[in-house]
Amino acid sequence: MPRQPRYRCIRNFPAYWSFSPDDPTEQPVIMLTLDEYETIRLLDREGLTQEQCAGRMQIARTTVTAIYESARQKLATALVDGCPLHIAGGFYRMSPDSYASLKPISKGKNIMRIAATYENGEIFQHFGRTGQFKFYDVEDGKIVSSAVVGTNGMGHGALAGFLQQYQVDALICGGMGPGAQMAMAEAGIKIYPGVSGSADEAAKALAEGNLQYDPNAHCDHHEHEEGHECGHGEGGHCCH
């Protein structure tokens, strides 16, 4: 029976999860795994040696070489042939160094942990810029504890790993871009976007299985910079 590959440490999720040529194409999508992405980031972006990269990812140098060669081949194919490139999957785990400063919050075995983007008691409307999350631990449909945790300036791609480290199961938010949605899916976190108003009331509604939300709510970074609000369409309904 073949031995399962050793998990590779990555520092955080990418800020951008897909790249496409300007013109429509019939070319197949190239899938770059997160561990392949990490070798490109460390070797080509940060300029580390393969030995240093191996130390960061906690794998053998020969494994780094193999992953890197695969990643470079995929990038070359995408660029030369005009193929869409998506980043997802792979044998990886989040590096403990990335979140070494986090203070763990214990979570019981039968607890569902909800996070809400949080500002002054309300659902903060731009996920990638949230300065705080409020966590709610739910048992048997009732909130049994809550805590507000700062993000320490993390944004966008890093927030998915941040929430994963805190063992979050579900996220309530306002607008969320497609890249952040992909990061949440990769982290195994169910999202409930398009919510506004009181964070406590929204968490209570989700715990009880009757939160109204908009699964199609998106947040455009440029719209926020111009002072516009995230748009919310028809409400969705959550159920457990």
Backbone bond lengths (Angstrom), bond angles and torsions (degrees), N, CA, C in turn:
res aa  C-N    CA-C-N  psi(-1)  N-CA   C-N-CA  omega(-1)  CA-C   N-CA-C  phi
1 M - - - 1.466 - - 1.538 108.55 -
2 P 1.342 118.45 126.46 1.465 120.07 -177.50 1.523 111.95 -64.54
3 R 1.328 115.18 142.10 1.462 120.24 -179.10 1.525 109.33 -78.59
4 Q 1.339 116.02 136.80 1.463 120.46 178.91 1.530 110.03 -67.99
5 P 1.342 118.11 136.62 1.468 120.17 179.51 1.523 111.33 -58.61
6 R 1.318 115.32 149.26 1.461 121.05 177.16 1.526 109.55 -70.97
7 Y 1.313 116.24 137.45 1.461 119.77 179.79 1.524 110.54 -65.26
8 R 1.343 115.54 141.80 1.461 122.12 -178.20 1.525 108.89 -104.55
9 C 1.311 117.63 136.27 1.468 121.94 179.35 1.529 110.01 -78.50
10 I 1.324 116.12 131.27 1.458 120.50 171.07 1.524 107.96 -121.79
11 R 1.328 115.67 151.80 1.466 118.84 -172.18 1.526 112.93 -79.47
12 N 1.321 117.44 -44.05 1.462 120.86 173.80 1.511 109.29 -161.56
13 F 1.304 116.22 174.05 1.455 120.76 179.43 1.527 109.91 -76.72
14 P 1.332 117.49 152.91 1.468 119.59 179.95 1.517 111.98 -68.07
15 A 1.328 116.46 154.50 1.468 121.24 176.03 1.525 110.74 -76.51
16 Y 1.325 117.23 -27.27 1.467 122.32 -178.49 1.523 108.15 -126.77
17 W 1.337 116.25 131.03 1.453 121.37 -170.24 1.515 114.11 -109.80
18 S 1.313 118.09 -10.56 1.456 119.31 -179.43 1.522 110.80 -151.26
19 F 1.328 115.92 148.94 1.456 123.68 -179.90 1.523 107.61 -137.98
20 S 1.341 115.58 136.06 1.457 119.82 -177.31 1.523 110.34 -137.03
21 P 1.334 117.15 148.44 1.463 119.63 174.95 1.521 110.71 -66.30
22 D 1.335 117.51 155.89 1.464 121.50 -178.57 1.520 112.13 -62.39
23 D 1.314 116.42 -39.70 1.459 120.38 -177.98 1.525 110.43 -90.12
24 P 1.339 117.13 145.51 1.476 119.73 176.18 1.523 110.68 -56.38
25 T 1.305 115.61 143.53 1.468 119.79 -176.83 1.522 110.46 -138.81
26 E 1.319 114.74 149.97 1.470 121.03 175.32 1.521 110.96 -98.15
27 Q 1.322 115.87 4.91 1.462 120.05 -178.22 1.529 110.82 -68.29
28 P 1.335 117.12 149.01 1.474 119.66 179.35 1.522 111.55 -68.61
29 V 1.325 115.41 153.25 1.461 121.34 177.84 1.524 109.90 -74.52
30 I 1.331 116.03 132.65 1.468 121.34 175.35 1.529 107.67 -92.14
31 M 1.339 116.91 126.46 1.456 121.78 -179.72 1.532 109.68 -101.57
32 L 1.310 116.14 114.30 1.460 122.69 176.26 1.518 107.92 -99.95
33 T 1.335 117.50 121.36 1.460 119.63 -178.15 1.526 110.70 -74.90
34 L 1.312 116.47 162.95 1.463 120.54 -177.69 1.524 112.37 -66.90
35 D 1.319 117.59 -32.69 1.465 118.59 176.53 1.531 110.80 -72.04
36 E 1.336 117.58 -33.17 1.462 119.99 173.97 1.532 110.54 -66.42
37 Y 1.321 115.65 -43.52 1.471 120.51 176.54 1.531 110.77 -57.21
38 E 1.321 116.29 -40.63 1.468 120.22 -177.47 1.528 111.58 -65.54
39 T 1.328 117.53 -37.40 1.467 118.37 177.76 1.533 111.01 -66.15
40 I 1.321 117.33 -39.18 1.465 121.03 176.15 1.529 110.29 -62.17
41 R 1.327 116.04 -43.31 1.466 120.51 -178.85 1.530 111.03 -64.21
42 L 1.314 116.81 -45.40 1.460 120.63 -175.82 1.529 112.52 -74.25
43 L 1.334 116.81 -43.20 1.465 119.76 -175.11 1.531 112.52 -82.02
44 D 1.328 117.06 -46.19 1.463 120.20 -174.23 1.525 113.55 -92.71
45 R 1.331 117.19 -31.22 1.466 119.36 -178.91 1.529 111.87 -90.05
46 E 1.341 116.54 -45.17 1.464 120.10 -178.87 1.524 112.68 -91.79
47 G 1.334 117.58 -15.14 1.454 120.61 177.27 1.508 115.65 75.63
48 L 1.326 117.48 25.51 1.465 120.43 178.41 1.529 110.09 -74.95
49 T 1.324 116.02 158.56 1.455 120.67 170.61 1.528 108.20 -78.68
50 Q 1.323 115.70 166.08 1.464 118.36 177.95 1.524 111.17 -64.49
51 E 1.316 116.93 -32.26 1.470 120.58 177.64 1.530 110.05 -65.04
52 Q 1.319 116.55 -44.69 1.467 120.66 178.74 1.532 110.84 -65.76
53 C 1.327 115.92 -40.40 1.462 120.53 177.63 1.526 110.89 -60.98
54 A 1.323 116.47 -42.42 1.463 121.19 178.66 1.524 110.86 -60.42
55 G 1.348 116.23 -39.60 1.456 119.67 178.30 1.510 111.83 -64.84
56 R 1.323 116.52 -42.08 1.466 120.65 179.91 1.530 111.13 -64.50
57 M 1.323 115.79 -40.80 1.463 119.60 -176.15 1.526 113.08 -89.29
58 Q 1.344 115.99 -5.52 1.458 123.23 177.19 1.531 111.98 59.47
59 I 1.337 114.75 47.14 1.454 122.17 176.85 1.530 108.57 -138.81
60 A 1.321 117.57 173.38 1.458 121.79 179.89 1.531 110.82 -73.16
61 R 1.327 116.22 152.67 1.471 120.21 179.24 1.519 111.06 -61.76
62 T 1.334 116.77 -37.17 1.469 119.67 179.07 1.533 111.21 -63.65
63 T 1.330 116.51 -32.80 1.462 120.28 176.63 1.521 110.40 -68.48
64 V 1.342 116.28 -40.88 1.463 120.57 175.82 1.526 110.16 -57.85
65 T 1.329 116.39 -44.74 1.464 120.52 -179.74 1.521 111.26 -58.38
66 A 1.320 116.61 -45.39 1.471 120.99 -178.81 1.524 111.33 -65.23
67 I 1.343 116.56 -43.66 1.466 120.44 -179.67 1.523 110.37 -64.67
68 Y 1.335 115.47 -43.13 1.460 121.58 -177.92 1.529 111.29 -63.84
69 E 1.321 117.30 -43.32 1.456 120.66 179.35 1.527 110.89 -62.94
70 S 1.332 116.69 -40.41 1.462 120.60 177.32 1.526 110.69 -63.37
71 A 1.345 116.16 -43.16 1.463 120.71 -179.66 1.521 111.33 -63.45
72 R 1.329 116.88 -44.98 1.465 120.66 -179.58 1.528 111.29 -62.82
73 Q 1.312 117.14 -38.73 1.466 120.99 179.00 1.532 110.20 -63.66
74 K 1.315 116.33 -42.02 1.463 120.13 179.41 1.530 111.36 -65.86
75 L 1.327 116.87 -42.30 1.462 120.56 178.59 1.523 110.68 -62.93
76 A 1.329 116.49 -42.31 1.457 120.55 179.55 1.524 110.98 -62.32
77 T 1.312 116.94 -43.43 1.462 120.99 179.21 1.517 111.25 -62.48
78 A 1.345 116.46 -43.22 1.464 120.46 -179.93 1.523 111.22 -63.23
79 L 1.330 116.89 -43.50 1.468 120.99 -177.27 1.527 112.27 -71.45
80 V 1.319 116.86 -45.79 1.470 120.51 -174.72 1.530 111.36 -74.86
81 D 1.324 117.03 -41.95 1.465 120.92 -175.53 1.528 113.49 -92.95
82 G 1.332 117.50 -4.69 1.462 120.17 179.48 1.511 113.47 69.99
83 C 1.336 117.05 39.13 1.467 121.13 179.60 1.530 110.90 -90.46
84 P 1.336 118.07 142.35 1.467 119.77 170.85 1.531 109.40 -61.58
85 L 1.324 116.32 144.78 1.464 121.90 -179.23 1.517 109.10 -121.57
86 H 1.330 116.82 124.36 1.460 122.13 177.53 1.528 108.85 -119.78
87 I 1.330 115.74 145.70 1.466 121.82 178.06 1.521 108.51 -109.92
88 A 1.311 117.20 124.80 1.475 120.81 -179.99 1.519 109.60 -172.51
89 G 1.347 114.80 153.34 1.454 121.18 170.81 1.520 114.74 71.65
90 G 1.329 115.50 -164.73 1.455 121.91 -178.16 1.519 112.05 108.73
91 F 1.340 115.82 169.84 1.466 121.40 176.46 1.530 107.78 -94.58
92 Y 1.299 117.30 96.90 1.458 120.25 -174.85 1.527 110.86 -147.42
93 R 1.297 114.55 164.21 1.465 122.88 168.20 1.517 106.96 -144.29
94 M 1.326 116.99 156.83 1.446 120.23 -179.13 1.524 109.58 -73.48
95 S 1.322 116.48 136.10 1.454 121.37 -179.40 1.524 110.77 -66.52
96 P 1.329 118.57 131.15 1.469 120.18 177.65 1.518 111.99 -62.41
97 D 1.327 118.44 -24.91 1.460 121.16 179.09 1.524 112.05 -65.19
98 S 1.339 116.83 -27.54 1.461 120.79 -176.88 1.518 111.72 -64.98
99 Y 1.323 116.26 -31.98 1.458 119.98 -173.51 1.530 111.02 -128.06
100 A 1.336 115.10 33.49 1.465 120.27 -176.45 1.522 112.01 -62.28
101 S 1.345 117.72 -27.27 1.461 120.90 -176.91 1.529 113.02 -84.11
102 L 1.339 117.75 -5.88 1.455 119.76 -178.17 1.528 110.91 -71.11
103 K 1.313 115.07 143.17 1.452 120.71 175.95 1.524 107.59 -97.76
104 P 1.317 117.68 111.21 1.462 119.88 -175.99 1.528 111.82 -59.54
105 I 1.315 116.04 143.72 1.458 122.53 173.67 1.522 106.11 -115.21
106 S 1.316 116.67 115.27 1.457 120.14 -175.38 1.530 110.65 -60.87
107 K 1.324 114.56 145.39 1.460 120.94 -178.03 1.514 108.61 -131.12
108 G 1.319 116.28 125.02 1.455 120.95 -179.33 1.517 112.69 -67.99
109 K 1.313 116.14 164.03 1.459 122.46 -174.63 1.516 112.44 -62.91
110 N 1.337 117.76 -38.56 1.471 121.45 -176.22 1.523 112.21 -103.92
111 I 1.317 115.80 24.10 1.462 121.25 -176.72 1.526 110.51 -95.31
112 M 1.330 115.73 136.51 1.459 121.76 167.97 1.523 106.66 -102.43
113 R 1.326 117.27 125.53 1.465 121.01 -178.40 1.531 110.06 -103.58
114 I 1.323 114.91 121.39 1.459 122.85 177.47 1.521 108.30 -103.27
115 A 1.322 116.99 138.87 1.461 122.06 171.11 1.520 108.36 -116.66
116 A 1.320 116.12 144.85 1.464 121.17 175.30 1.520 108.63 -130.60
117 T 1.336 117.50 134.21 1.462 119.92 171.05 1.526 106.42 -60.61
118 Y 1.337 117.33 137.24 1.467 118.48 -162.46 1.519 112.36 -139.94
119 E 1.336 115.43 132.28 1.460 121.50 172.17 1.527 108.72 -156.15
120 N 1.320 116.30 119.02 1.470 122.46 178.03 1.527 112.48 51.69
121 G 1.320 115.99 42.32 1.455 121.02 176.57 1.517 115.24 83.09
122 E 1.337 116.97 -7.00 1.463 121.40 -176.19 1.533 111.22 -107.79
123 I 1.336 115.53 162.87 1.465 121.33 171.73 1.524 108.32 -71.37
124 F 1.336 117.40 116.11 1.464 120.96 177.92 1.523 108.12 -71.58
125 Q 1.340 116.77 136.45 1.461 120.23 -166.06 1.527 116.42 -87.97
126 H 1.320 119.21 -9.74 1.467 119.59 179.22 1.521 108.71 -121.94
127 F 1.331 116.01 102.59 1.462 121.78 -173.80 1.527 112.61 -51.70
128 G 1.328 117.48 -48.52 1.456 121.36 -173.09 1.516 114.47 -65.66
129 R 1.338 117.80 -14.89 1.456 121.08 -178.55 1.523 113.23 -111.97
130 T 1.308 117.51 6.03 1.460 118.76 -176.42 1.530 111.25 -63.66
131 G 1.318 115.94 134.13 1.463 120.45 179.25 1.511 112.62 -92.88
132 Q 1.344 116.60 -13.31 1.463 121.10 -178.39 1.525 110.17 -147.93
133 F 1.303 114.80 151.82 1.456 121.88 166.30 1.527 107.60 -119.28
134 K 1.307 115.73 148.19 1.458 118.91 167.80 1.515 107.26 -109.34
135 F 1.339 115.55 125.32 1.455 121.71 179.99 1.525 109.34 -97.08
136 Y 1.320 114.54 140.54 1.474 121.75 177.49 1.523 107.82 -128.50
137 D 1.309 117.61 124.23 1.461 121.16 175.58 1.523 108.55 -96.66
138 V 1.334 115.38 126.89 1.464 122.15 -173.25 1.524 109.76 -116.67
139 E 1.305 115.55 133.41 1.462 121.66 175.54 1.520 108.79 -137.33
140 D 1.330 116.36 128.47 1.463 122.25 -179.01 1.529 111.90 53.58
141 G 1.344 116.45 40.17 1.458 120.78 175.60 1.510 115.61 78.07
142 K 1.337 116.95 8.94 1.467 120.41 -178.94 1.526 110.16 -128.21
143 I 1.335 115.75 142.99 1.465 120.65 176.24 1.518 108.93 -76.57
144 V 1.335 115.97 122.33 1.463 120.44 -176.64 1.529 112.24 -104.97
145 S 1.343 117.77 -17.73 1.461 120.51 176.64 1.524 108.74 -163.35
146 S 1.344 115.90 161.31 1.463 120.25 178.15 1.524 109.00 -151.26
147 A 1.325 116.13 158.61 1.461 121.60 179.12 1.523 108.84 -158.70
148 V 1.331 116.29 144.80 1.460 122.12 175.74 1.527 108.24 -100.66
149 V 1.339 116.31 129.89 1.468 121.81 -176.33 1.522 109.03 -128.74
150 G 1.335 116.92 129.96 1.448 121.86 177.33 1.517 111.73 -77.59
151 T 1.340 116.44 152.79 1.466 120.93 -177.76 1.524 112.84 -92.51
152 N 1.331 118.00 -2.05 1.471 121.91 178.79 1.523 112.85 56.22
153 G 1.324 116.04 35.98 1.455 120.22 176.43 1.505 115.40 80.99
154 M 1.332 118.02 1.88 1.471 120.12 177.66 1.513 109.57 -67.15
155 G 1.328 116.00 152.05 1.447 120.03 179.20 1.504 112.18 -147.95
156 H 1.319 115.59 158.41 1.457 124.80 172.92 1.527 112.84 46.96
157 G 1.331 119.38 -113.34 1.459 121.93 -172.72 1.511 114.15 -57.62
158 A 1.340 117.71 -34.24 1.465 120.47 -177.70 1.521 112.08 -70.98
159 L 1.334 117.63 -23.90 1.461 119.92 -175.53 1.524 112.59 -68.19
160 A 1.319 117.88 -30.33 1.461 120.12 177.94 1.524 110.34 -63.65
161 G 1.335 116.50 -45.33 1.461 120.06 177.12 1.514 111.88 -65.44
162 F 1.334 116.73 -37.12 1.466 122.58 177.10 1.529 109.84 -57.73
163 L 1.329 116.74 -49.31 1.462 120.55 -179.21 1.522 111.43 -68.49
164 Q 1.328 116.51 -35.43 1.462 119.85 178.05 1.520 111.19 -63.33
165 Q 1.340 116.34 -40.16 1.463 120.07 179.12 1.526 111.73 -63.71
166 Y 1.329 116.31 -29.73 1.465 120.66 178.01 1.530 112.04 -88.90
167 Q 1.327 117.16 9.80 1.469 123.35 175.02 1.530 112.36 59.37
168 V 1.325 115.75 40.49 1.459 121.01 178.91 1.529 109.76 -76.68
169 D 1.326 116.41 136.52 1.463 122.17 179.35 1.521 112.56 -99.17
170 A 1.341 116.99 -32.13 1.460 121.03 -175.59 1.523 109.57 -143.72
171 L 1.332 115.69 147.35 1.457 121.88 -179.32 1.518 110.53 -125.87
172 I 1.322 116.20 129.80 1.460 122.95 172.87 1.525 107.32 -104.85
173 C 1.329 116.90 131.19 1.460 119.77 -177.61 1.519 110.23 -153.71
174 G 1.347 115.65 177.78 1.453 121.15 173.92 1.513 108.52 -89.53
175 G 1.341 116.21 -109.24 1.457 119.92 177.86 1.508 111.31 -84.99
176 M 1.318 115.79 149.54 1.462 121.36 178.47 1.522 108.77 -147.48
177 G 1.329 117.33 129.18 1.459 121.68 179.10 1.510 112.25 -73.14
178 P 1.336 116.52 163.72 1.470 120.32 -177.81 1.524 113.42 -62.37
179 G 1.338 117.81 -33.29 1.455 119.79 178.09 1.512 112.00 -64.46
180 A 1.332 116.33 -43.43 1.467 120.79 178.17 1.521 110.45 -65.54
181 Q 1.333 117.10 -36.73 1.463 119.53 177.50 1.524 110.96 -63.02
182 M 1.321 116.52 -39.52 1.469 119.70 177.49 1.525 110.93 -65.93
183 A 1.334 116.13 -38.24 1.462 119.90 178.61 1.522 110.87 -64.40
184 M 1.333 117.27 -41.24 1.461 120.70 178.11 1.528 111.21 -63.79
185 A 1.332 115.90 -41.41 1.463 119.38 178.48 1.523 110.49 -63.16
186 E 1.340 116.85 -41.57 1.468 121.03 179.13 1.520 110.81 -63.57
187 A 1.339 116.41 -33.56 1.463 121.01 179.92 1.521 112.69 -83.12
188 G 1.328 117.49 -4.96 1.460 120.97 179.07 1.511 113.63 76.65
189 I 1.329 116.94 28.13 1.466 121.58 -177.47 1.517 109.36 -108.44
190 K 1.321 117.44 124.50 1.459 123.17 177.96 1.523 108.86 -76.01
191 I 1.344 117.39 132.48 1.464 120.11 -177.85 1.526 110.96 -108.67
192 Y 1.332 114.54 145.78 1.464 123.61 175.43 1.526 107.39 -127.38
193 P 1.334 118.26 83.85 1.463 121.57 -176.55 1.526 111.97 -86.16
194 G 1.341 115.13 175.82 1.464 120.41 176.25 1.508 113.74 74.00
195 V 1.343 117.65 26.20 1.466 121.94 -179.10 1.518 108.79 -108.08
196 S 1.312 117.07 140.80 1.463 121.88 175.46 1.523 109.17 -136.09
197 G 1.342 115.94 172.10 1.459 119.99 179.63 1.517 112.68 93.19
198 S 1.315 115.80 -156.63 1.455 122.59 -174.45 1.530 111.90 -63.90
199 A 1.330 115.79 127.99 1.468 120.31 177.35 1.524 110.80 -66.69
200 D 1.333 116.98 -40.91 1.465 120.57 -179.14 1.529 111.33 -62.60
201 E 1.334 116.39 -42.15 1.462 119.72 -179.73 1.520 111.49 -68.19
202 A 1.332 116.26 -37.53 1.462 119.87 178.61 1.528 110.89 -65.73
203 A 1.327 117.08 -42.75 1.463 120.88 179.20 1.526 110.97 -64.31
204 K 1.333 116.07 -40.17 1.468 120.25 178.10 1.525 110.18 -63.02
205 A 1.334 116.42 -41.98 1.460 120.14 179.48 1.524 111.20 -64.33
206 L 1.336 117.06 -41.24 1.466 119.78 178.13 1.522 110.89 -65.10
207 A 1.318 116.65 -41.74 1.463 120.57 178.91 1.527 111.22 -60.02
208 E 1.331 116.00 -34.40 1.467 121.34 -178.39 1.522 112.51 -88.73
209 G 1.349 116.55 -5.85 1.460 120.66 176.20 1.504 115.61 84.26
210 N 1.353 117.17 21.37 1.472 118.15 -178.87 1.524 113.00 -133.22
211 L 1.322 117.59 32.10 1.463 120.68 178.16 1.532 110.63 -72.85
212 Q 1.326 116.54 130.50 1.449 122.28 173.16 1.527 108.27 -88.40
213 Y 1.317 116.77 125.75 1.464 120.57 -178.20 1.517 108.84 -148.06
214 D 1.332 117.06 170.68 1.461 122.52 -179.49 1.523 108.78 -119.14
215 P 1.325 118.84 104.04 1.465 120.34 -177.66 1.522 113.27 -64.96
216 N 1.334 117.12 -15.55 1.465 120.60 -178.82 1.522 113.09 -101.00
217 A 1.336 117.83 8.60 1.467 120.44 -179.28 1.518 110.09 -68.73
218 H 1.312 115.94 130.15 1.462 121.65 177.98 1.516 109.18 -125.22
219 C 1.308 114.78 158.00 1.453 120.63 178.58 1.514 108.24 -123.73
220 D 1.340 116.28 121.55 1.456 120.72 178.13 1.514 109.11 -98.74
221 H 1.330 116.08 122.18 1.467 121.68 -175.83 1.527 111.31 -57.24
222 H 1.342 117.65 -40.07 1.449 120.84 -175.82 1.524 111.31 -71.47
223 E 1.334 116.14 -32.36 1.451 118.48 177.62 1.514 111.02 -64.23
224 H 1.320 116.96 -37.30 1.461 119.60 178.04 1.519 110.75 -67.03
225 E 1.313 116.64 -38.77 1.452 119.47 179.92 1.523 110.94 -63.80
226 E 1.364 117.27 -28.89 1.447 120.91 -179.39 1.527 111.96 -89.51
227 G 1.337 116.05 1.01 1.445 119.91 174.29 1.513 115.06 91.98
228 H 1.339 118.49 8.82 1.455 120.60 179.08 1.526 109.76 -88.49
229 E 1.299 114.59 159.40 1.454 120.15 -179.59 1.526 110.35 -92.66
230 C 1.333 115.53 159.83 1.462 119.69 172.73 1.515 108.49 -69.19
231 G 1.319 116.80 136.39 1.467 119.76 179.54 1.499 111.16 -86.60
232 H 1.325 115.85 144.31 1.447 121.85 177.11 1.524 108.47 -121.62
233 G 1.304 116.44 130.56 1.460 120.24 -179.56 1.508 110.80 -93.97
234 E 1.324 115.80 -146.37 1.448 120.57 179.55 1.520 110.52 -66.48
235 G 1.316 117.54 141.29 1.455 121.98 -176.27 1.513 112.54 -71.01
236 G 1.323 114.84 146.05 1.459 120.76 173.49 1.514 108.59 -99.90
237 H 1.281 116.51 -178.88 1.469 121.13 179.30 1.508 107.95 -136.37
238 C 1.323 116.51 133.27 1.468 119.56 -179.16 1.502 109.96 -100.37
239 C 1.296 115.11 150.54 1.463 119.06 175.82 1.518 107.77 -148.88
240 H 1.289 117.67 154.38 1.467 122.73 -179.92 1.513 109.21 -107.15
